[in-house]
Every structure is written in C-alpha cells, then in structure tokens.
Amino acid sequence: MDDPFDKGADAGSGSILRQPKAVWATAGASVVAFMGIGLVDPILPSIAKGLDATAGQVSLLFTSYFLITAIAMLVTGFVSSRIGGKKTLLLGLALVVVFAGLAGTSGSVGELVGFRAGWGLGNALFVSTALAVIVGAAAGGSAAAILLYESALGLGMACGPLLGALLGNQSWRYPFFGTAFLMAIGFLCITVFLKEQPKPAQKTSLLDPLKALGHGGLASAAASSFFYNYTFFTVLAFTPFVLNMTPYKSGAVFFAWGVLLAVFSVFVAPRLQARFGSLKVLGGSLVLLAADVLVLGYGSHTTAIVCTILSGAFIGVNNTVYTELALGVSDAPRPVASAGYNFVRWFAAAAAPFFAPKIEGWSNIHIPFVVAAITAALGALVVLVRRNALTHEAEELEPRHATEDSVAVFAN
C-alpha cells in the first residue's frame, strides 16, 4: 500500500474545496473530535461547583481521557487493519456519542470521569483513522487532503474551548450533549457518504508500536516529548483554575491559545526549521515554553492570561517538530512509529492533570508551574544529550514533511 504522506507528485493538482461528500463528512466529524480535547477547559470550575468536587477531582477528566487514549494507541492500528477504515470510524463515533451523552447526565464526578474515559477510547479510534480515510477518498492528491485535515485540526483545537464556553455558560452539562449531537450527525453523514476503504495489505499487531520504540532515535523523541507533554497539559488542564474566570472569558482565552497553536504549528514551525534546523528550533522553543509557564505561575492575573495565550505558539512549534522527528527518525512504518511515540507521550497528558492539583495541595499554587517549567527544560535536555540519535532525522527529512507530519501526531 502506498504511503499517503509520500505522494509529492500529485501535490497541488486539485483544490481543497473540490472534494467528495465523503471527505467533507469525515473532515467535519474530525473538527468535532478535536473540539473534544479542549471542550471542558472553560467549564472545569463550573463542573467542580456543580458536582461539589475539588479541582483535583475535576482534572481527572483529562487523566482518564488521555490514559485510555495512550493505551488505545496499541489497539487502533490492530482494529483498523482488520475491520477497515469506515467501520473503525463508525465504531469510534458511536462510542463518543454514547459516552459524551452519558457524561452530560453524570450525577457525580466519578461517573463523569468514567464516561470521559469511554469518550477517549472512541476519540482515539476515530482520530487515528480519519486522516488515512480522508487521504484515500480525497480528490486532488494527498496535499489537498492533508491541508483539509490540518484545517479541521486547527479549527477543532481553537473552537473546542469556545463551544464549551458558549454552551457551558448555561449549564456545564450542555457541552457534552452538544458534542454527542454533533457526533451523531457525523455518524449519519459518514454512514451515508463514505464507502469502505481498502484494508492494508499487512495487518498491524498489538506489539508493533512497542517494538518500534526499540529504536534509539524514536525512543529519544518519545522521552523528550513525554516531559514536554507534562508541561503542555499542565497549561491546558490546571490553568483554568488559576485564571478562575467565567466560561465566556476562559473560552476566549483558550480560543486565542488554540489559534496561535494552529498558526504556529502549520505555518511558522516549518519556516523556522528551514532557517535554523529542527533541533535548534525544538530546544529553543522548549526553553521559551519553560520560561513562559514560570512567569505564568508567578505573574499577575493579566500576566497569566497573556502567558497562557502565548504558550499556544510554543506548543504549536513543538508539536510540529516532535512529530516530524518521531515519524522520520526510525525505519518503522509511519503509523507504527506514530503509535509507539503517542503511546509514551499521552501518558504524560494523563499524569499532568492528576499531579498538578496534588502538588498545589502539598505546596502552593505556584509550584505546579515550577514543575512544568522543569519538565519542559528536561525535554530540551534530552534533545541536547541525544542529539546524535536525532541528527539524521533533523538533517535528512525534507522540509515538506514538516507540514504533513504536524497532522499525524493527532492522527495516530
């Protein structure tokens, strides 16, 4: 089977807007899927108040979601290579519809955390398959398909907090019902418009992603990204409690954050890499992110808002460069390398929301951000120490992959 990321010959041969209905249906559902990552950000304080829960308990919404997502990285390729892309998409959408709807009916924070875990499994199955389906069904070649998927990613990451704020201002339950409704529409559209995609010639085993991590370069990229993602999700999951704003205001802050993330990931990072090189850009961005979250933790309320938004720029750059490194540094097939890499890094996304409130309880509200600054610096240190293992990828990978691979981190 051809590598969907390696079809440079047909790049630009078609318009992004001239796509079959199946592609638009999948892309639209992808927007909603990516919304689910930051949907709860603006309503975390409201959920805590509505369910009489602590910040630490509510933050487990991220922990359960990403813990299941990490484990699912070993399963998604196994499933999709056996039942096909369409059935995997529909299975993932069905799980999201069920568990997002159930989340809105939760009577306790424990129920909500459990339903959010089921949501994470469904989202992992859907997102891990959507890019391959879009590339397979798109007109005009892989370049137009990837750009469309990138647009869905950026729109979802930016609009998730905004949707959460708009619906959550009335009740914290409404964003969950709204997501279930939108995903149900996506389920129907994909059922009607998408034909079954060809199954890959070779089936993926459950252990393939773990075996791929035996490569020193891929393991180094995954380890560095693990530390970075702890910082990333400290910002995403813990900062709403520090800002302590209304859903509308918090949603606006994280909408601006998401816009910067999307712009810097897709447009700015490749240009910086072309000028300075991947490793220098990554190391510098991690150091700047460390400084940013440190100022966020100790600054005034206005400073915290500015630093939260600004962190989106560094996070966008890091996401692009990390994924480029992870997908190109080893000789493993890209879906397998991505699954192994994501298996490691999503554990940090699960850990940060759990530990940040506990660290605050043991110390004060500033220390979680000190820890987040340290983990970002540790990520930069791994890049420095393991630069020889990562140098081949940084030097040899063509610049065009920077944009393409920025998507695959979420696609697998």
C-alpha positions in Angstrom: 0.0 0.0 0.0 1.3 3.4 -0.9 2.4 5.8 1.9 -0.3 8.5 1.9 2.3 11.0 3.1 4.7 10.3 0.3 2.8 11.4 -2.9 4.5 14.5 -3.8 3.9 14.0 -7.5 0.2 14.9 -7.2 0.6 17.7 -4.7 -1.3 20.7 -5.7 -3.1 19.0 -8.5 -6.5 19.7 -7.1 -8.4 22.2 -5.0 -9.0 21.7 -1.3 -12.6 22.8 -1.8 -13.4 20.3 -4.6 -13.8 17.2 -2.5 -16.3 14.4 -2.4 -19.0 14.4 0.2 -17.3 11.6 2.0 -14.3 13.7 2.6 -16.3 16.6 3.9 -18.3 14.3 6.2 -15.1 12.9 7.7 -13.4 16.3 8.0 -16.5 17.8 9.7 -16.6 14.9 12.2 -12.8 15.5 12.7 -13.4 19.1 13.7 -15.8 17.9 16.4 -13.4 15.2 17.5 -10.6 17.7 18.0 -13.0 20.0 19.9 -13.4 17.3 22.5 -9.8 17.8 23.7 -10.3 21.3 25.0 -14.1 21.4 25.3 -14.1 21.1 29.1 -11.4 23.8 29.7 -13.7 26.8 30.2 -16.2 24.8 32.3 -13.8 23.0 34.7 -14.7 25.4 37.6 -18.4 25.1 36.7 -18.2 21.3 36.8 -16.4 21.4 40.1 -19.1 23.7 41.6 -22.0 21.7 40.0 -20.8 18.4 41.3 -19.3 19.7 44.6 -15.9 18.4 43.5 -12.3 19.6 44.0 -10.0 20.9 41.3 -8.0 17.7 41.6 -11.1 15.5 41.1 -12.3 17.5 38.1 -8.9 17.5 36.5 -9.2 13.7 36.3 -11.5 14.3 33.3 -8.2 14.8 31.3 -6.4 12.0 33.1 -9.0 9.3 32.3 -9.4 10.6 28.7 -5.7 10.6 27.9 -4.8 7.4 29.9 -7.3 5.5 27.7 -6.0 7.3 24.6 -2.5 6.2 25.4 -3.4 2.6 25.8 -5.6 2.8 22.7 -2.6 3.6 20.6 -1.7 -0.1 20.8 -5.2 -1.1 19.6 -6.3 1.4 16.9 -4.0 0.1 14.2 -4.8 -3.5 15.2 -8.5 -2.8 14.8 -8.5 -0.7 11.7 -6.2 -3.1 9.8 -8.8 -5.9 10.4 -12.2 -4.3 10.1 -11.4 -1.4 7.7 -11.4 2.4 7.9 -15.1 3.0 7.7 -16.1 0.6 10.4 -13.4 1.9 12.7 -14.6 5.5 12.2 -18.2 4.5 12.9 -17.2 2.5 16.0 -15.2 5.5 17.3 -18.1 7.9 16.6 -20.6 5.6 18.2 -18.6 5.4 21.4 -18.2 9.2 21.5 -21.9 9.7 21.0 -22.8 7.3 23.8 -20.2 8.4 26.4 -20.4 12.1 25.7 -24.2 11.9 26.1 -23.8 9.9 29.3 -21.3 12.5 30.6 -23.9 15.1 30.4 -26.2 13.0 32.7 -23.5 12.4 35.4 -24.6 12.7 39.0 -21.1 12.6 40.4 -17.6 13.5 39.4 -16.7 9.8 39.5 -19.3 9.0 36.9 -18.1 11.9 34.7 -14.5 10.7 34.9 -15.6 7.2 33.8 -17.7 8.4 30.9 -14.8 10.7 29.8 -12.6 7.6 29.6 -15.0 5.9 27.3 -15.1 9.0 25.2 -11.3 8.9 25.0 -11.4 5.4 23.6 -13.9 6.4 20.9 -12.0 9.5 20.0 -8.8 7.6 19.7 -10.4 5.1 17.3 -11.9 7.9 15.2 -8.9 10.3 15.0 -6.4 7.5 14.4 -8.2 6.5 11.3 -9.6 9.8 9.9 -6.5 11.1 8.1 -6.0 7.8 6.2 -9.6 7.8 5.2 -9.5 11.4 4.0 -6.3 10.8 2.0 -7.8 7.7 0.5 -11.1 9.4 -0.6 -9.9 12.9 -1.4 -9.7 14.4 -4.9 -6.6 16.3 -6.0 -4.0 14.3 -4.2 -2.6 14.0 -0.7 -1.5 17.6 -0.4 -5.1 18.9 -0.6 -6.3 16.1 1.7 -3.7 16.9 4.3 -4.4 20.6 4.2 -8.0 19.9 4.7 -7.3 17.7 7.7 -4.9 20.3 9.1 -7.7 22.9 8.9 -10.0 20.5 10.7 -7.4 20.0 13.4 -6.7 23.7 13.9 -10.4 24.6 13.8 -11.3 22.0 16.4 -8.5 22.8 18.8 -9.4 26.5 18.6 -13.2 26.1 18.7 -13.4 23.4 21.4 -13.0 25.9 24.3 -15.2 28.4 22.5 -18.0 25.8 22.2 -17.5 24.8 25.7 -17.9 28.4 26.9 -21.0 29.2 24.8 -22.9 26.1 25.8 -21.4 25.8 29.3 -22.4 29.3 30.3 -26.0 28.0 30.7 -25.1 24.6 32.2 -21.9 22.6 32.4 -23.9 19.6 31.0 -24.8 21.3 27.7 -21.3 21.0 26.0 -21.4 17.2 26.5 -24.9 16.9 25.0 -23.8 19.3 22.2 -20.8 17.1 21.3 -23.0 13.9 21.3 -25.4 15.6 19.0 -22.8 16.8 16.5 -21.0 13.5 16.5 -24.3 11.7 15.8 -24.7 13.9 12.7 -21.2 12.9 11.7 -22.0 9.3 12.2 -25.0 9.6 9.9 -23.0 11.5 7.3 -20.2 9.0 7.2 -22.7 6.1 7.1 -24.3 7.6 4.0 -21.5 9.2 2.1 -18.3 7.2 2.8 -17.6 3.9 1.0 -15.5 1.3 2.7 -11.8 1.9 2.3 -9.3 -0.8 1.2 -7.8 -2.7 4.1 -4.0 -2.5 4.4 -2.1 -5.4 2.9 -0.3 -6.2 6.2 -2.2 -6.4 9.5 -0.7 -4.4 12.5 -0.1 -6.4 15.7 -0.6 -5.1 19.2 3.2 -5.2 19.9 4.4 -3.4 16.7 4.3 0.1 18.3 6.3 -1.2 21.3 8.8 -2.9 19.1 9.3 0.4 17.2 10.4 2.1 20.4 13.5 -0.2 20.5 15.0 2.3 18.0 17.2 4.8 19.9 16.1 7.8 17.9 12.4 7.2 18.3 12.8 6.4 22.0 14.6 9.7 22.5 11.9 11.7 20.7 9.3 9.9 22.8 11.1 10.5 26.0 11.6 14.2 25.3 8.0 14.6 24.2 6.9 12.9 27.4 8.4 15.7 29.5 7.1 18.3 27.1 3.6 17.0 27.2 3.5 17.2 31.0 4.1 20.9 30.6 1.6 21.2 27.8 -1.2 19.6 29.8 -0.4 21.4 33.0 -1.3 24.5 31.0 -4.4 23.0 29.4 -5.9 21.3 32.5 -4.7 23.3 35.5 -4.6 26.9 34.3 -8.4 27.3 34.1 -8.5 27.0 37.9 -5.7 29.6 38.3 -7.5 32.0 35.9 -10.8 31.4 37.7 -12.8 33.2 35.0 -16.4 32.9 33.7 -16.9 30.3 31.0 -17.1 33.1 28.3 -13.8 34.7 29.3 -12.0 31.4 29.8 -13.3 30.2 26.4 -12.0 33.4 24.8 -8.5 32.9 26.3 -8.2 29.3 25.2 -9.7 30.2 21.8 -6.8 32.6 21.3 -4.5 30.0 22.6 -5.8 27.5 20.0 -5.5 29.9 17.2 -1.8 30.5 18.0 -1.3 26.8 18.3 -2.7 26.1 14.9 -0.9 29.0 13.1 2.5 28.3 14.6 2.1 24.5 14.0 1.2 24.7 10.4 2.8 27.9 9.1 5.6 29.2 11.4 7.3 26.0 12.6 8.3 24.8 9.0 9.8 28.2 8.2 11.8 28.2 11.5 13.1 24.7 10.8 14.1 25.6 7.3 16.2 28.5 8.6 17.6 27.2 11.9 17.2 23.4 11.8 14.8 21.1 13.7 16.8 20.5 16.9 17.7 24.1 17.5 14.1 25.2 17.0 12.8 22.5 19.3 15.4 23.2 22.0 14.8 26.9 21.9 11.0 26.6 21.9 11.1 24.3 24.9 13.3 26.7 26.8 11.0 29.6 25.9 8.0 27.5 27.0 9.7 26.8 30.3 10.2 30.5 30.9 6.6 31.3 29.8 5.0 28.8 32.3 7.2 30.0 35.1 6.1 33.6 34.5 2.5 32.3 34.2 2.7 30.8 37.7 4.2 33.8 39.4 2.7 36.7 37.4 -0.4 38.8 38.0 -3.8 37.7 36.7 -3.3 39.7 33.5 0.2 38.3 33.0 -1.2 34.8 33.5 -3.7 35.3 30.7 -1.1 36.6 28.3 1.3 33.8 29.1 -1.5 31.2 28.7 -2.3 32.5 25.2 1.4 32.9 24.3 2.1 29.3 25.3 0.0 28.2 22.3 2.7 29.5 20.0 5.4 27.4 21.6 3.2 24.4 21.8 2.3 24.6 18.1 6.0 24.7 17.2 6.9 21.8 19.5 4.0 19.7 18.2 5.2 20.0 14.6 8.9 19.4 15.2 8.3 16.5 17.6 6.1 14.7 15.2 8.5 15.2 12.3 11.3 13.7 14.4 9.2 10.8 15.7 7.9 9.8 12.3 11.1 10.1 10.4 13.9 9.1 12.8 13.3 5.3 12.5 12.7 2.9 9.7 9.4 1.8 11.2 6.2 2.4 9.1 4.9 5.8 10.0 1.6 4.7 11.5 3.5 2.2 13.7 6.2 4.8 14.7 3.5 7.3 15.5 1.5 4.9 17.6 4.6 4.0 19.7 5.5 7.6 20.1 2.0 8.6 21.1 1.7 5.7 23.5 4.5 7.2 25.5 3.6 10.9 25.3 -0.1 10.5 26.1 0.8 9.1 29.5 2.3 12.5 30.4 -1.0 14.1 29.2 -2.8 11.8 31.7 -0.2 12.5 34.5 -0.2 16.3 34.5 -3.8 16.9 35.3 -3.6 14.3 38.1 -0.4 15.6 39.8 -0.7 19.4 39.3 -3.6 19.9 41.8 -1.9 17.5 44.2 1.3 19.4 44.0 -0.6 22.6 44.7 -2.2 20.9 47.8 1.3 19.9 49.1 2.8 23.3 48.5 1.1 26.3 46.9 -0.4 27.4 43.6 3.0 28.5 42.1 4.8 25.2 42.4 2.8 23.2 39.7 4.1 25.7 37.2 7.7 25.4 38.5 7.4 21.6 38.0 6.0 22.3 34.5 8.9 24.6 33.7 11.4 21.9 34.9 9.8 19.2 32.7 10.0 21.5 29.6 13.7 22.1 30.4 14.2 18.3 30.8 12.6 17.8 27.4 15.2 20.3 26.0 18.0 18.4 27.9 17.0 15.1 26.3 17.2 16.7 22.8 20.6 18.1 23.7 22.0 14.9 25.1 20.5 12.6 22.4 21.1 15.0 19.5 23.3 12.4 17.7 20.4 9.9 17.7 18.1 12.7 16.3 20.5 14.4 13.9 19.9 12.1 10.9 16.2 12.9 11.0 16.8 16.6 11.6 19.2 16.9 8.6 17.7 14.4 6.1 13.9 14.9 6.3 12.6 17.1 3.5 11.0 20.4 4.6 7.7 19.5 3.1 7.2 16.8 5.7 7.1 19.4 8.5 3.6 20.4 7.5 2.4 16.9 6.7 3.7 15.3 9.8 2.3 18.0 12.1 -1.1 16.4 11.5 -0.1 12.8 12.1 0.6 13.4 15.8 -3.1 13.7 16.3 -4.0 11.2 13.6 -2.3 8.3 15.2 
